[in-house]
Amino acid sequence: MFDKINAWKPKGKCAFKKRQVIYGLVVYRGDGITLRIAIIGCGVVGQGFMKILRDKKDFLKNNFGFDAKVVAISDKFKGSIFVDEGIDLDGLLAHMEQTGKVDGFTAPGAITGLDPIETIRRSNADIIAEASFTDIKTGEPATSHVREALGTGKHVITTNKGPVALFQRELDALAKQNKVQFRYEGAVMSGTPIFNLMEFCLAGNDVVEVKGILNGTTNFILTKMEEDDMAYEDALALAQKLGYAEADPTGDVEGYDALAKVMQLSNIALGGNLKEEDIEREGITGITSEMIKAAAAEGMRYKLIGSTRKEGGKIIAYVKPIKLPLSDPLAGVGGAINALTFSCDLSGDVTIQGPGAGQMETGFALLIDILAINRAINCC
């Protein structure tokens, strides 16, 4: 299912010669490699990632042997900067809070005006953190960013579901060909670890089905319809007011967002090769208050469920509203929370839940992946 660590071998000698093991935690001591990072897309997620790198710098170095500096940032709308020796994150974040832009921030030796592709080509980054906007129909512009980075021998971490849903096999092969890693923990459930769970904790299992709540907006709406007896239109309006739903909520309420995530799970967890047209899709716009009440009277609860399973040599996948018994772990997941149940031949059913969005949560997903790359580079 996953061969990233085995496919990519670190070059040269181990950077860390001294290790201390405390209750199973490897605490690295001594000087290691400083990883250079370029961030493509400096919106909510990119800024969250920068805050994590700034605020946890000492903790990450002391406990994980991880040291990094951001050398370049490029955003289609906010501008760009490349500083060979590293960017002052405190100063840049303060500048962005005041202006909303990367443009205008000054630093000695800075190169400005580079678009994302030029930034990837010209920067001295070891790792590209791709956090641009998502176009699930085309995967662009993120897929071009990922291809360019992998093709020039740079590791890539991303939270963007477009490239993973549409081109995961091609991009994984390109990473392997260039002896780098392509990691995408945040592409399904933000900072709730799904792919690392499969890669490490569920290793050795045959995963036969994955199903769950993959869109926090629709889960919030259905929860409000049941708990507060709200009509669909009122619950949607509240979700928009609170920032859970976009002004145009089609991607969420019609099931397209969840479909992209089911496509990833089908192809990565189950080894399929599904396209959008292979997955049955139905949103929640047809769910009424009367249906919610009738389900409750039966001891059931509506959830928008994304599911993919192996059946007779095929993979059957769908996104649609399902009535679940209250005994189902997924039925108890309320609000804007996501959850997934993995059905495995050895471990049985394993359910994980957590936030599916948020600045720090999604920034954390990038951290998960960059630490995995750091471990591979600095293995002893």
N, C-alpha and C positions, 0 to 999 in steps of 0.2 A: 504493500500500500504506500509506504513512504520509503524512499531511499536517499533522501537528501544528504544525511550525514555520511552514508557509505559511498555515495557517488562523488562527493567532494572531499579531497584530501588536502590538509594544510601543507603549505610549502615551508621548507626550512625546519629549524629546530624549535622546540617548545620555548615560548617566551617566558614562562614562569617556572623557575627552578625550585621555588620554595612553596610548599603547601602545608596548611594546618587543617586537620579534620576535627571538627567539634560537633559531636552528636550527628554525624553523618553529613554535615554541611562542609563542603570544601571551601576554606577561606584562603585566598591566594595572597601571598606576600611577595614583595619585590616589584621590579619594574617590568611592565609588559608592553605590548604594542598599543599605541594610541591609534584607534580607528578614526578615519576621516569620513564624515557623513555629509551628503548633500540632500537637501529636502526639496522635493518637487511638489508644489502646492502648499501654500502657507495660510490655509483657512483655520477652522476650529481645530481640526485634528493635528495639523502641522504645528500650530502654536502650543497645543497640549503636549506634544512630544518634546518640544524645546523646553517647556517648563519642567518636565520630568528629568531631562538630561541636566538641567541647571540645578534643580533642587536636590536631586539624589546623587549628584556626582561623587561625593566622598563615600557614601554608602555603597554604591555600585563598585567602586574601585576596591574598597576594603573587603567586601564580601564575595565579589564575583570576578575580581581581577579585570574589571571592565573600565577602560579609560577611552574617552572619545572627545572629538571636537567637531562642531559643525563648521564646515568650510564654505558651503554654498547654499543659497536658498533662491528658488526661482518660482514665481507665481504669475500666471498669465495676466492677472488683473492687478496684483499688488506690486509687481516689479521684482528685481533680482539683485543679488550681491554675491560676489565670490572673493573670499579673502584666504589666501594660501595658508596663512598661519592660524586661521580659525576666527570665528565671529564672536564678539562679545554678546552673549545671549541676553544678559541683563539689559544692556543698552538697547539692543534691537527690540526686545519685547516691550520696553518702555516706549520706544519710538512708535511701535505699531499700535500701542494702546492710545497714543495721542493722535496719530495720523491715519491709522488703518492701512498703512502702506509699508512695504519694504523700501521702496524708492525714497531717497532723501536721507537714508541713514549713512553716515560717513565713517570710514575706517581707513587707516594707513594701508596703502597698496591695494585697495578694493577695486575690483573690476565690476562694472554695473552694465545693465542693458542686455544681458544674455537671456535668450528665451530658454525654456526647459531643455530642449535638445542640445543647444549649444552649451548649456551648463553641464549637462551630463558628459559631453565630449571633452570639454576644456578643463573641468575641475579635476583636482587630484584626489577625489573621493574614492574610498574603498567600498562604501555602501551607499546606495541610493534609496532614500525613504520616499516612496511614491504615495502621495496623499492628495492628489488632485481630485476634481469632481468626477462623478460617475455617469457615463452614458451606457446603460445596460444593453442598448440595441447594437451599438458598434464597438463598445469597449474603448473608445477613443475619448481624449487624447492619451489616456493612461497606458494603453497597450503599446503605443509607439515609444513612450518613455521607457517602459520595461524592456522592450526589444533592444532599444539603443543601449541601455545600461548593461544588459546581459551580454550583448554582442561585443561590447568593449571591455569585458572582463571585470565588471563590477557586480557585487552582490546586490540583490534587490529585496527590500521588504515593502509590503504594501497593505493597505486596508481597503483597497479598491476592488469591488466584486466584479467589475466589468471584465478585466483581463483574465481573471481566474475562471469565471463562469464560461467565457467564450473561447479562451485560448490556452487553458491550463496545460494541456499535454504538450503543445508546441513550445510554450515558454519553459516548462520543466526540462524538455529535451535541449533547448538552447542553453539553459543554465548548466546542464550536465556536460554539454559539448565544450563550454568555455570554463569548466571547472570552478564554477561559482554556485551560490545558492539563491534560490527564488523562494521566498517564504511569505505567507499571506494569512497569518493567524486572524487578523481583524476583519476578514472579508465576509464572515458569516454572522458571528455574534459579538463583534467588537472585542472588548477585553475579556470576555468569557472564553476560556481556552477550549476550542473544539479540535483543531487540527493537531495541536500538541498532545491533547488527550488521546487521540487516536494513534499518534506516532509513538508515544512512549507508554502511557498507562494502559492502553488497550492492545498493545503489541502482542501478536500471537493469536489473537481472536480472529475468527471469520465474522465480520459484521454483516448480518443478513437484512437488517432494516434500521433506518434512521428516521425518526419522526419527531415533530415538535412545533413549537410556537416560534416563528422566525421573524415576526414583525411586531415591534412594540406598539406602534400606533394602533393597529387593528385590535391588539389585545387590550389596550387601554379603552378603546371605544366599546368593545363587548363587555368589559368589566363594568363600565359606567352604565351601560344599558341594563345590566342585571342588578347591580348593587344600589344604584340611585334611581332606577326606573326611568331612565332617560330615553327619549326617542333617538334614533340613529342620527338624525340631523343635528340635534343638540349635543350629543356626545362628540360628533365630529367637530363641531364648532369649538367645543371646549379643548379638544386635542390641538386644534390650530392655534387657539389663544395661548396655550401652554408651550407651544413650540414643538409638539410631538409630530404634528402633521403639517405638510407644506400647504401653501395657498391652493395649489393644484394637488390634491391628495391621491390622484389616480394610481400612481405607482404602488402606494400602500394598500388602499381599500379594494383595489381590483386584483391584488395578489401578485403583481409583477415583481415587487421586491422579494417576496418570499420565493417566487419561482426561480429567480436567479440564484438564490441560496440552495434550493433543492437541486438545481442543476450541478452546482459545485459538489454537494454531498453525494449525488448519484455517481459522478465521474471520479471523485477522489476516494471516497470511502468504500464504494461498491465496485469500482473499476469499470464503470460504464462509459458511454460516449454519447450522452443524450444532448439533444438540442431543445430549444424553447418549444418547438412544435410537438415534441415527444411527451410533454408534461401537461396533464389536465390542469386547467386553471379556472377557479371561480373565487370571486372576492366576497366581501361581506355586505355589499350594498343591498342585497335582497333580504337580509336578516331584519325582522321586525320585533318590536317589543312583545307582541303576542307570541312569537316563536320563542323568545327568551323565557317568557313566563311559562309556556307549555313545557319546555325542556326542564325548567326548575321543578315543576310539579312531578315530573318523572324521575327526579333525582339525577338529572343530567345538566350539562353546561356546554354552551357553544364556544368553540375555539376555532380560529383559523389555523388549520394544521397543514404543514408541509410534510410529505412522507415520500420515502423512496425505499423500495424493498426488492429483493431478489425473488423471482417467482418463475419456476419452470424454465430456467435458463435465460430469462429476460429480466429487465429491471422495469418495474412499474412505479411511476412517480406521479404525484398530484399535489395541488394546493387547493384546498376548499374548506368551507366551514363544516365542522363535524361536531355531533353531540357526543360528549364524553361522559362516562359515569364519574361521579364525584370521587370514586376510589382511585381513578387514574391520576398519577402524579402531575400530569400536565393540566388537569382540571383545576388544581389548586394554585396555579400560577396566575396572579392577577396584575393589573396595572400595565406599565410599559416594560415589563420584564419578558425576556426570552427564555426558552428552555428546549432541550433536546433529550430524547431517549434513544440510546444505542442498544439494539438487540443483538447480542453476541453469542456464539456457540459455547464459549467457555465461561465467561463472566455473567451471562444472563443479561437482564436489562439494567442499564446504567443511565441514570438521568442527571443532567447538569443544568443549572439555571443561573441566570445573571443578567446584567444589563446588556442590551443590544445596541446601545448608542451612548454618546456623551464624550465631552472633550478629553478628560483625563482617562476615561475607560478605553477609548479608542487609541489614544496616545500610548497607553499601557500595552495594547496589542502590538504596536511597533517595537516596544521595549522587549516583549517576550521573544520576538523574532531576532532582534539584534543580539540579545544575550545568547541565543542558540548559536548564532554565527560566531560570536566571540568565544564560546566554549570550543567549537570546532577548530578555530584558528589557534587557540592557546592550550589545546589539550596536552596533558602530560602523561 
